[in-house]
Amino acid sequence: MFILSHWFSGVKVPASINFTYICFMKQTVKVVIGFLLLVLVYSCANIGMPNGGPYDENPPKFISSTPNPNQLRYKGKTVEILFDELIQLDKPSENVIITPPQRQLPVVRALGRRAVVELKDSIRENTTYTIDFTNAISDNNEKNVLENFTFAFSTGDVIDTLEVSGYLINAENLEPMPGITVGLHNNLDDSAFVKTPFLRTSRTNDRGKFVIRNIAPGSYHIFALDDQNRDYKFDQLGEGIAFSDSLIVPTFEFTSRQDTLWVDSLTIDTIKTVGYTRFMPDDIVLRFFQEKFVRQYALRPERSQTNRFTLHYNAPLDTFINPVPLNFEPADSSWFITQWADDKASIHYWLTDSTVWKQDTLRMEITYPASDSLNVLRPKTDTIALTVRVTRDAPEARKKKKDDDEPDPIVFLGMNIKPARDVFDTISVVFDEPVMELNKDWFLLEMQIDTLWESAEFDFFPDSIDALKFYINRKWKYGEKYRIAVDSAAIYSVYGKWNNYVSEQFGITQEDQYGHLWITIQGVDTLPAFVDLLNGADAVVRTVRVKDGGALFMDLSPNKYYARLVMDTNDNFIWDTGNYADKQQPEEVFYYPKVIEIMKNWQVEIQDPWIIQALPIYRQKPLDITKNKPKEVTKQKRDYKNDGRNRSSGNSNPMGRGMGF
């Protein structure tokens, strides 16, 4: 611009050219100068926003360390590891595992390109230390993860190099168990697990896999522990555990494997035979469980209405608790009716003696099983006082108003009737308060034959734990039609209320709407076993015992199913957990590894027998119903072609930060 101005100022204009022409030339030069300035600014803006070249897709690389890797006779308490780029640590207190276990938490942090570990415990003599960073280290910009990076040194003259590995799964449902401590003891006494910390440890990854490194030769017991108080020993009964019945003897062998090099995702370049050291055992499977342990104690009782009170406990009870009156005298011993709550941890007491429930305060003595300081159940006696205010809903407060046509009181009668019922269904009858002696003749069940309704026989019986629930059952047949009715005022409650009128019609589903399933099973020879049929949420739909070499499921609704087999060692038809003190493992569980599809009017017989031990149990559960799915560590996809263009378009203001000249 300076040159143009200088040139213009040096031009000699002939006198014959008038003033108007001179003004026009000056204006033209200004336009040219402005245009050149705009081009210069735009080019400067573009120069200031390069795409930066290709992305960094490589994790940080180890450069050096203090001490050196596998250094002997190191007595320091600080470890510094240098990488080729800036790094960050993801949740080091959770993801960085130091062995031997540290009672005082070490300080683990990232400082620029360095990972720094400061040990707070005293240093042990002649010991190999292992720092397992798992997947905690990544670069600071692109978050490329340095997977399974470990560092070791020794305080003695030898560094231990053996390894053992395996999988930890939930014993009941074969879910992989991530983030659980797995440890070794060279003290082979059974008490070591509960009295002393682990000798060597590791932690399971998202697949439930663990690797315990830098082990000395010898024999070991192996355990898994959900270490809630971080003391590396099983000293809290609420902690989940796993243990092996066999001793672990680490060893190794020199062997080889095939490694494939690819030109691209479809073309193989080279297949190489690579030698490596295989550490064994590398197929340990631990089955994780929680012992059946609950401290038993009473919770605060309540009297929600005058004619009923409830005793609450923190865990299910095995028997009813009989209260002893203190400030009242019932007319007879049957002054209450008991009803379990659904979880059997609470008991409802319906008071049937009006002289009792009309009292404002009831004082009683109750004796119930409670855990002592050693967690042994012993009888404990408490005195309770139950008070309730009289409300409009209380029995004694229900009085008809003189000038009010208030409806007569009723006891609600409900039945789980729906228009289409499964052939295996049972009808439940539920009342909202206890009723007087109930007679099945008050229920009329009729079946439709052609256009006529004829009386049908049925079984009628009470629920085993709920005094307000009863059942109506019959051997239904496909396609049958029924109706059921109960006249009003046929049934009376213990408080003088009568039932509402009920009349319902329903039909039994046609056979062609169902499918049937037969599974041939191999590997179950001596012990009793049962098979759970599961839905897509891993919830039990139906359970049958294994008979005649297989499991038969009749009348299944069309759907996709899965199957789980339980080795029912005590033949109680439920899965039972383990117990370490008794050296009792949890009952074994196996999953059928495929989905089973049932369609209408189909009889499915699985052709290939289910060999329950054909696959390792940590590979049996179908991924579709696995809740703890493994997290794949994948590189971020990059759009190299359009990246520079996208970055530039994100800051297109020429007067913004792009002006770099």
Helices and strands as residue ranges (DSSP letters): H 2-9, H 19-47, E 62-66, E 78-83, E 87-89, H 92-95, E 97-99, E 107-111, E 114-118, E 128-132, E 137-139, E 145-146, E 150-154, E 162-170, E 181-185, H 192-195, E 200-203, E 209-215, E 221-225, E 241-243, E 251-262, E 268-280, E 284-288, E 302-305, E 308-312, E 324-325, E 336-340, E 346-351, H 354-357, E 361-371, E 377-387, G 395-397, E 410-411, E 413-415, E 420-421, E 427-431, G 440-442, E 444-449, E 452-455, E 459-462, E 469-473, E 481-486, E 498-499, E 502-508, G 511-513, E 515-522, E 529-534, E 540-545, E 550-556, E 559-567, E 589-591, E 596-598, E 602-605, E 610-611, G 617-619, G 623-625, H 640-649
